[in-house]
Amino acid sequence: MPRRAFSLPRALTGRLDRPSGRPEEWFLGSLQTRVLRVLAARGPSTVREVAEALPKRPAPAYTTVMTVLDKLFQKDLLRRKREGRGYVYVARYSQDELRSLMARHVVDELVDDFGDVALTHFASTLDGLDRRRLQKIRRGQ
């Protein structure tokens, strides 16, 4: 009798909810990710400017945007500078830098939790990559 491949329940193998498909949503959720994208596109911005730049689906309330910006600041993902009665916010990291930090965190956690088993799976994944992509990875691009 052939041996069946082991499979985990769908609840354990399904991708985490990421409405936009962006990996940042694993860590930040949809609204915080959208706010960071607005700041990346606009540069330094006030709460009102961010709120007005967010896609209208429906647009979150001004106070919600203010709370999200404060939470991102507390997570050390934003810098802010007092200007008048409010703040001007700026992203601390570019989108590429943030993704790199998040990927490093996930990989470090997997290696800490699963040790050599995780490293074995990473190595087998590298073995399956096409040669040009692997060379690009090795060059750090």
C-alpha positions in Angstrom: 0.0 0.0 0.0 1.5 3.3 -1.0 2.2 5.7 1.8 0.1 8.9 1.8 1.8 12.2 2.1 1.3 13.9 5.4 -0.9 16.9 5.4 -1.9 19.4 8.0 -5.4 20.6 8.5 -6.3 23.5 6.3 -6.6 25.8 9.3 -2.8 25.4 9.9 -1.7 25.7 6.3 -3.9 28.4 5.0 -2.3 31.8 4.4 -3.0 34.4 7.0 -5.6 36.9 6.0 -4.0 39.6 3.8 -6.7 41.4 1.9 -4.2 43.3 -0.3 -1.8 40.3 -0.5 1.0 42.4 1.1 3.1 40.5 3.6 3.2 43.6 5.9 -0.5 42.8 6.7 0.7 39.7 8.7 2.3 42.1 11.2 0.2 45.3 10.9 -3.2 44.5 9.5 -4.8 46.2 6.5 -5.3 49.7 7.8 -1.9 50.2 9.3 -0.4 48.8 6.0 -2.5 51.3 4.0 -1.4 54.2 6.2 2.3 53.3 5.8 1.8 53.1 2.0 0.3 56.6 2.0 3.2 57.9 4.0 5.7 56.2 1.6 4.0 57.8 -1.4 3.4 61.3 0.2 6.4 61.7 2.5 6.0 63.8 5.7 2.2 64.2 6.3 -0.2 65.4 8.9 -3.1 63.2 10.2 -5.5 65.1 7.9 -3.3 64.6 4.9 -3.0 60.9 5.5 -6.8 60.6 6.1 -7.6 62.4 2.9 -5.1 60.4 0.9 -6.4 57.0 2.0 -8.6 55.2 -0.5 -12.3 55.7 0.1 -13.6 52.2 0.8 -15.0 53.6 3.1 -12.5 56.1 4.4 -11.7 55.7 8.1 -12.6 58.5 10.5 -10.0 61.2 11.3 -9.7 59.9 14.9 -9.1 56.4 13.6 -6.2 57.6 11.4 -4.8 59.6 14.3 -4.9 56.4 16.5 -3.3 54.3 13.8 -0.5 56.8 13.3 0.1 56.9 17.0 0.3 53.1 17.2 2.7 53.0 14.3 4.8 55.6 16.1 4.7 53.6 19.3 5.9 50.5 17.3 8.9 52.7 16.1 7.8 52.5 12.5 7.2 56.3 12.2 9.0 59.4 13.3 6.9 62.5 14.2 7.7 66.2 14.7 5.5 68.6 16.5 4.1 71.2 14.1 1.6 73.7 15.5 -1.1 71.8 17.6 -0.4 68.4 15.8 2.3 66.3 14.4 3.9 65.6 11.0 4.6 61.9 10.5 7.2 60.3 8.3 7.9 56.6 7.7 11.0 55.4 9.5 11.8 52.7 6.9 11.2 52.4 3.2 8.8 49.6 2.1 11.7 47.4 1.1 13.5 48.0 4.4 10.4 47.2 6.3 9.8 44.0 4.4 13.4 43.0 4.9 13.1 43.6 8.7 9.8 41.6 8.8 11.2 38.7 6.7 14.3 38.6 9.0 12.1 38.4 12.0 9.9 35.6 10.6 13.0 33.6 9.5 14.7 34.1 12.9 11.6 33.0 14.7 11.3 29.9 12.5 14.9 29.0 13.1 14.6 29.6 16.8 11.4 27.5 17.1 12.3 24.7 14.6 16.1 24.7 14.5 17.7 22.5 11.9 14.4 21.4 10.5 13.6 24.9 9.3 17.1 25.3 7.9 16.7 22.0 6.0 13.5 23.3 4.4 15.1 26.6 3.5 18.0 24.7 1.8 15.6 22.4 -0.1 13.7 25.5 -1.3 16.9 27.0 -2.5 17.7 23.8 -4.4 14.5 24.2 -6.3 15.1 27.8 -7.5 16.2 28.5 -11.0 19.9 29.3 -11.3 19.5 33.0 -12.3 17.2 33.7 -9.4 19.6 32.0 -7.0 22.6 34.0 -8.4 20.6 37.2 -7.9 19.8 36.2 -4.2 23.5 35.4 -3.6 24.4 38.9 -4.9 21.9 40.4 -2.4 19.6 41.9 -5.0 
